[in-house]
Every structure is written in structure tokens, then in C-alpha cells.
Amino acid sequence: MKLLRALLLFAFLLPAAAESPPPLTEYQGRTIAQTMHWTGAEWLMRQNREQEENAALMLQELHIQPGWTICDLGCGNGYHALTMANLTGEKGSILAVDIQPQMLDMLAARAQGRKLTNIKTILGAFHDPKLPPASCDLVLLVDVYHEFSHPEHQIKAIRAALKPTGLVALVEYRGEDSSVPIKPEHKMTKAQIRKEWLPLGFAVDREFNGLPWQHLVLLKKSPAP
């Protein structure tokens, strides 16, 4: 009986588990898109993706250096992570974050097949990418930010994960361009990007406008709001 009372008292004294904040369906005037399900992962590897997005040119514009630590946030099954793992070299690392373990399993299998040992998979949460503080030279988000159900939480966590000189590379389908054949909720305008990111401690470092369908906006830390 004494043991039971002691266990009950111990359980009572433990702090309550923190609950995740409720997901949003809208943020700053835009509709938040649904997350792509892992069962559609093959679409990420479609043959015409390079023609539509010119990922090689996008990666070139990131000026990735050997030895960097890069987070591929919303990595899916590794379309960009695998290439970046070669660009950073053995002294660099890729932190591949996704909220769906099946995506991470597919990525890990592909990395093993290519004998890449500098990719670490991280199972993130809807409101938290689970990144170490001040760890990243670059955080890459390709067509994923518009799906975040907790955008403000994620932006703040990304900021905390950046090194002082680190950058965020935000790639989104152009919301200003009606000829881009993507649903409106899966696009963003430059004005919307600035509206959401700049008040939370970011400034635009540079932009690249040469991709077929997407914006590439690079953001750096500004003084904390």
C-alpha cells in the first residue's frame, strides 16, 4: 500500500505533458494547404520534375559549400537531400526532416543504396522541426511551407536553428502567375512571404527569379522582434 501511495504521489508531481497547439486552416489571409500524403511520394520523383522546376539551377543558386550543415525541411523521400549530401561532402551533413516516418524510411533506403552516410533523418512535429539550436548553415523549404499548420511556431523554430550567418531558402510556386498550373493554396506571392516571415525576425537577403515556375527567396536573420 505504501508503495502504491508513493507511485501515485510521484505521478501527481510529474509535469503535465505539453499539448500541441491547435492546427490552423488559415494564416495571414491565406488558406493553408493540406500536407501531401506519403502514398503519393512517387510523384516527387516524376520524370518531368527537373523540366518544371530546374532543381539543378535552384541548388546552384544556394551556393552550397563543403562542410555545411543543411536542413531539408519537409524532405519527403529525398529528391533534394540526396543531391545536397554530395555537395556538402563527408565533412558536411544533411538534416532531413519530415513529419511522416514513411517518407524518412524511403529516403534512408535511397541514401543507403547510394552509400551516403552524411544524412540524418529527423521525425519532426507539426509545430516543431526538432532541429538543434544554432546548427544550420542553410534551411531549405521546397514547396512545403504553405502546408505548415503552425507556420509561426515553425518560423520561430527555424530561426533558433540557424547559425548567426545562416540562411533560409524558401521555394514556392509563384502566386502572382496564373499560368503556373498549381492550385492557388499551393502557391505564394512574394508579398505574402514577406508578410509572414519579416515580422518574425527575418529579412530578405536576396532573390532569384530564374526558375520556371517558382520563387526562390533567401532570408537571413534580422534583430529579434
Contacts in CASP RR format, 6 or more apart in sequence:
PFRMAT RR
TARGET T0000
AUTHOR 0000-0000-0000
METHOD contacts of the structure
MODEL  1
MKLLRALLLFAFLLPAAAESPPPLTEYQGRTIAQTMHWTGAEWLMRQNRE
QEENAALMLQELHIQPGWTICDLGCGNGYHALTMANLTGEKGSILAVDIQ
PQMLDMLAARAQGRKLTNIKTILGAFHDPKLPPASCDLVLLVDVYHEFSH
PEHQIKAIRAALKPTGLVALVEYRGEDSSVPIKPEHKMTKAQIRKEWLPL
GFAVDREFNGLPWQHLVLLKKSPAP
20 125 0 8 1.000
20 126 0 8 1.000
20 127 0 8 1.000
21 127 0 8 1.000
21 150 0 8 1.000
21 153 0 8 1.000
23 126 0 8 1.000
23 149 0 8 1.000
23 150 0 8 1.000
24 32 0 8 1.000
24 149 0 8 1.000
24 150 0 8 1.000
24 151 0 8 1.000
25 31 0 8 1.000
25 32 0 8 1.000
25 149 0 8 1.000
26 32 0 8 1.000
27 151 0 8 1.000
27 152 0 8 1.000
27 196 0 8 1.000
28 151 0 8 1.000
28 192 0 8 1.000
28 195 0 8 1.000
28 196 0 8 1.000
30 146 0 8 1.000
30 185 0 8 1.000
30 188 0 8 1.000
30 192 0 8 1.000
31 184 0 8 1.000
31 185 0 8 1.000
32 146 0 8 1.000
32 147 0 8 1.000
32 148 0 8 1.000
32 149 0 8 1.000
32 151 0 8 1.000
32 185 0 8 1.000
33 146 0 8 1.000
33 147 0 8 1.000
33 183 0 8 1.000
33 185 0 8 1.000
33 186 0 8 1.000
34 147 0 8 1.000
35 99 0 8 1.000
35 100 0 8 1.000
35 147 0 8 1.000
35 149 0 8 1.000
36 43 0 8 1.000
36 147 0 8 1.000
37 100 0 8 1.000
38 76 0 8 1.000
38 100 0 8 1.000
38 102 0 8 1.000
38 103 0 8 1.000
38 106 0 8 1.000
41 76 0 8 1.000
41 77 0 8 1.000
41 102 0 8 1.000
41 103 0 8 1.000
41 106 0 8 1.000
44 76 0 8 1.000
44 77 0 8 1.000
44 78 0 8 1.000
44 79 0 8 1.000
45 77 0 8 1.000
45 79 0 8 1.000
49 55 0 8 1.000
49 79 0 8 1.000
50 56 0 8 1.000
51 212 0 8 1.000
52 212 0 8 1.000
52 213 0 8 1.000
53 211 0 8 1.000
53 212 0 8 1.000
53 213 0 8 1.000
53 214 0 8 1.000
54 210 0 8 1.000
54 211 0 8 1.000
54 212 0 8 1.000
55 79 0 8 1.000
55 80 0 8 1.000
55 83 0 8 1.000
57 210 0 8 1.000
57 211 0 8 1.000
58 142 0 8 1.000
58 171 0 8 1.000
58 208 0 8 1.000
58 211 0 8 1.000
58 214 0 8 1.000
58 216 0 8 1.000
59 80 0 8 1.000
59 83 0 8 1.000
59 84 0 8 1.000
59 87 0 8 1.000
61 208 0 8 1.000
61 216 0 8 1.000
62 138 0 8 1.000
62 140 0 8 1.000
62 169 0 8 1.000
62 218 0 8 1.000
64 70 0 8 1.000
64 84 0 8 1.000
64 87 0 8 1.000
64 88 0 8 1.000
64 138 0 8 1.000
65 88 0 8 1.000
65 137 0 8 1.000
66 87 0 8 1.000
66 88 0 8 1.000
66 89 0 8 1.000
66 91 0 8 1.000
66 92 0 8 1.000
67 88 0 8 1.000
67 89 0 8 1.000
67 91 0 8 1.000
67 92 0 8 1.000
67 93 0 8 1.000
68 88 0 8 1.000
68 92 0 8 1.000
68 137 0 8 1.000
68 138 0 8 1.000
69 88 0 8 1.000
69 92 0 8 1.000
69 93 0 8 1.000
69 94 0 8 1.000
69 95 0 8 1.000
69 135 0 8 1.000
69 136 0 8 1.000
69 137 0 8 1.000
69 138 0 8 1.000
70 84 0 8 1.000
70 88 0 8 1.000
70 93 0 8 1.000
70 94 0 8 1.000
70 95 0 8 1.000
70 136 0 8 1.000
70 137 0 8 1.000
70 138 0 8 1.000
70 139 0 8 1.000
70 140 0 8 1.000
71 94 0 8 1.000
71 95 0 8 1.000
71 96 0 8 1.000
71 97 0 8 1.000
71 129 0 8 1.000
71 131 0 8 1.000
71 136 0 8 1.000
71 138 0 8 1.000
71 139 0 8 1.000
71 140 0 8 1.000
71 161 0 8 1.000
72 78 0 8 1.000
72 80 0 8 1.000
72 81 0 8 1.000
72 84 0 8 1.000
72 94 0 8 1.000
72 95 0 8 1.000
72 96 0 8 1.000
72 97 0 8 1.000
72 140 0 8 1.000
72 142 0 8 1.000
73 97 0 8 1.000
73 129 0 8 1.000
73 139 0 8 1.000
73 140 0 8 1.000
73 141 0 8 1.000
73 144 0 8 1.000
73 158 0 8 1.000
74 97 0 8 1.000
74 98 0 8 1.000
74 99 0 8 1.000
74 103 0 8 1.000
74 141 0 8 1.000
74 142 0 8 1.000
74 144 0 8 1.000
75 81 0 8 1.000
75 96 0 8 1.000
75 97 0 8 1.000
75 98 0 8 1.000
75 103 0 8 1.000
75 104 0 8 1.000
75 107 0 8 1.000
75 121 0 8 1.000
76 96 0 8 1.000
76 98 0 8 1.000
76 100 0 8 1.000
76 103 0 8 1.000
76 104 0 8 1.000
76 106 0 8 1.000
76 107 0 8 1.000
77 103 0 8 1.000
77 106 0 8 1.000
77 107 0 8 1.000
77 110 0 8 1.000
78 96 0 8 1.000
78 106 0 8 1.000
78 107 0 8 1.000
78 110 0 8 1.000
80 140 0 8 1.000
80 142 0 8 1.000
81 94 0 8 1.000
81 96 0 8 1.000
81 107 0 8 1.000
81 111 0 8 1.000
81 119 0 8 1.000
82 107 0 8 1.000
82 110 0 8 1.000
82 111 0 8 1.000
82 114 0 8 1.000
82 116 0 8 1.000
82 119 0 8 1.000
84 94 0 8 1.000
84 140 0 8 1.000
85 94 0 8 1.000
85 111 0 8 1.000
85 116 0 8 1.000
85 118 0 8 1.000
85 119 0 8 1.000
86 116 0 8 1.000
88 94 0 8 1.000
88 118 0 8 1.000
89 118 0 8 1.000
90 117 0 8 1.000
90 118 0 8 1.000
92 118 0 8 1.000
93 118 0 8 1.000
93 119 0 8 1.000
93 120 0 8 1.000
94 118 0 8 1.000
94 119 0 8 1.000
94 120 0 8 1.000
95 120 0 8 1.000
95 122 0 8 1.000
95 131 0 8 1.000
95 135 0 8 1.000
95 136 0 8 1.000
96 104 0 8 1.000
96 107 0 8 1.000
96 119 0 8 1.000
96 120 0 8 1.000
96 121 0 8 1.000
96 122 0 8 1.000
97 121 0 8 1.000
97 122 0 8 1.000
97 123 0 8 1.000
97 124 0 8 1.000
97 129 0 8 1.000
97 130 0 8 1.000
97 131 0 8 1.000
98 104 0 8 1.000
98 107 0 8 1.000
98 121 0 8 1.000
98 122 0 8 1.000
98 123 0 8 1.000
98 124 0 8 1.000
99 123 0 8 1.000
99 124 0 8 1.000
99 125 0 8 1.000
99 126 0 8 1.000
101 123 0 8 1.000
104 121 0 8 1.000
104 122 0 8 1.000
104 123 0 8 1.000
107 119 0 8 1.000
107 121 0 8 1.000
108 119 0 8 1.000
108 121 0 8 1.000
111 117 0 8 1.000
111 119 0 8 1.000
122 129 0 8 1.000
122 130 0 8 1.000
122 131 0 8 1.000
123 130 0 8 1.000
124 130 0 8 1.000
126 148 0 8 1.000
126 149 0 8 1.000
126 150 0 8 1.000
127 149 0 8 1.000
127 150 0 8 1.000
127 153 0 8 1.000
127 154 0 8 1.000
127 157 0 8 1.000
128 153 0 8 1.000
128 154 0 8 1.000
128 157 0 8 1.000
129 154 0 8 1.000
129 157 0 8 1.000
129 158 0 8 1.000
129 161 0 8 1.000
131 139 0 8 1.000
131 157 0 8 1.000
131 158 0 8 1.000
131 160 0 8 1.000
131 161 0 8 1.000
132 161 0 8 1.000
133 160 0 8 1.000
133 161 0 8 1.000
134 160 0 8 1.000
134 161 0 8 1.000
134 162 0 8 1.000
134 163 0 8 1.000
134 164 0 8 1.000
135 161 0 8 1.000
135 163 0 8 1.000
136 161 0 8 1.000
136 162 0 8 1.000
136 163 0 8 1.000
136 166 0 8 1.000
137 163 0 8 1.000
137 165 0 8 1.000
137 166 0 8 1.000
137 167 0 8 1.000
138 166 0 8 1.000
138 167 0 8 1.000
138 168 0 8 1.000
138 169 0 8 1.000
139 158 0 8 1.000
139 161 0 8 1.000
139 162 0 8 1.000
139 166 0 8 1.000
139 167 0 8 1.000
139 168 0 8 1.000
139 169 0 8 1.000
140 168 0 8 1.000
140 169 0 8 1.000
140 171 0 8 1.000
141 168 0 8 1.000
141 169 0 8 1.000
141 170 0 8 1.000
141 171 0 8 1.000
142 171 0 8 1.000
143 171 0 8 1.000
143 172 0 8 1.000
143 173 0 8 1.000
143 186 0 8 1.000
143 214 0 8 1.000
145 151 0 8 1.000
145 154 0 8 1.000
145 170 0 8 1.000
145 172 0 8 1.000
145 188 0 8 1.000
146 172 0 8 1.000
146 185 0 8 1.000
146 186 0 8 1.000
146 187 0 8 1.000
146 188 0 8 1.000
148 154 0 8 1.000
151 196 0 8 1.000
152 200 0 8 1.000
155 196 0 8 1.000
155 197 0 8 1.000
155 200 0 8 1.000
155 202 0 8 1.000
156 200 0 8 1.000
158 168 0 8 1.000
159 200 0 8 1.000
159 201 0 8 1.000
159 202 0 8 1.000
159 221 0 8 1.000
162 168 0 8 1.000
162 221 0 8 1.000
164 221 0 8 1.000
165 220 0 8 1.000
166 220 0 8 1.000
166 221 0 8 1.000
167 205 0 8 1.000
167 218 0 8 1.000
167 219 0 8 1.000
167 220 0 8 1.000
168 197 0 8 1.000
168 202 0 8 1.000
168 218 0 8 1.000
168 219 0 8 1.000
168 220 0 8 1.000
169 216 0 8 1.000
169 217 0 8 1.000
169 218 0 8 1.000
170 193 0 8 1.000
170 197 0 8 1.000
170 215 0 8 1.000
170 216 0 8 1.000
170 217 0 8 1.000
170 218 0 8 1.000
170 219 0 8 1.000
171 211 0 8 1.000
171 214 0 8 1.000
171 215 0 8 1.000
171 216 0 8 1.000
172 187 0 8 1.000
172 188 0 8 1.000
172 193 0 8 1.000
172 214 0 8 1.000
172 215 0 8 1.000
172 217 0 8 1.000
173 180 0 8 1.000
173 182 0 8 1.000
173 186 0 8 1.000
173 187 0 8 1.000
173 188 0 8 1.000
173 213 0 8 1.000
173 214 0 8 1.000
173 215 0 8 1.000
174 180 0 8 1.000
174 187 0 8 1.000
174 188 0 8 1.000
174 189 0 8 1.000
174 213 0 8 1.000
174 214 0 8 1.000
174 215 0 8 1.000
175 184 0 8 1.000
175 187 0 8 1.000
175 188 0 8 1.000
175 189 0 8 1.000
175 192 0 8 1.000
176 189 0 8 1.000
176 190 0 8 1.000
177 213 0 8 1.000
180 187 0 8 1.000
180 213 0 8 1.000
182 213 0 8 1.000
188 215 0 8 1.000
190 207 0 8 1.000
190 215 0 8 1.000
190 217 0 8 1.000
193 215 0 8 1.000
193 217 0 8 1.000
194 204 0 8 1.000
197 219 0 8 1.000
198 204 0 8 1.000
198 222 0 8 1.000
199 225 0 8 1.000
200 225 0 8 1.000
201 221 0 8 1.000
201 222 0 8 1.000
201 223 0 8 1.000
201 224 0 8 1.000
201 225 0 8 1.000
202 219 0 8 1.000
202 220 0 8 1.000
202 221 0 8 1.000
202 222 0 8 1.000
203 219 0 8 1.000
203 220 0 8 1.000
203 221 0 8 1.000
203 222 0 8 1.000
204 217 0 8 1.000
204 218 0 8 1.000
204 219 0 8 1.000
204 220 0 8 1.000
205 218 0 8 1.000
205 219 0 8 1.000
205 220 0 8 1.000
206 218 0 8 1.000
207 215 0 8 1.000
207 216 0 8 1.000
207 217 0 8 1.000
207 218 0 8 1.000
208 216 0 8 1.000
208 218 0 8 1.000
209 215 0 8 1.000
209 216 0 8 1.000
210 216 0 8 1.000
END
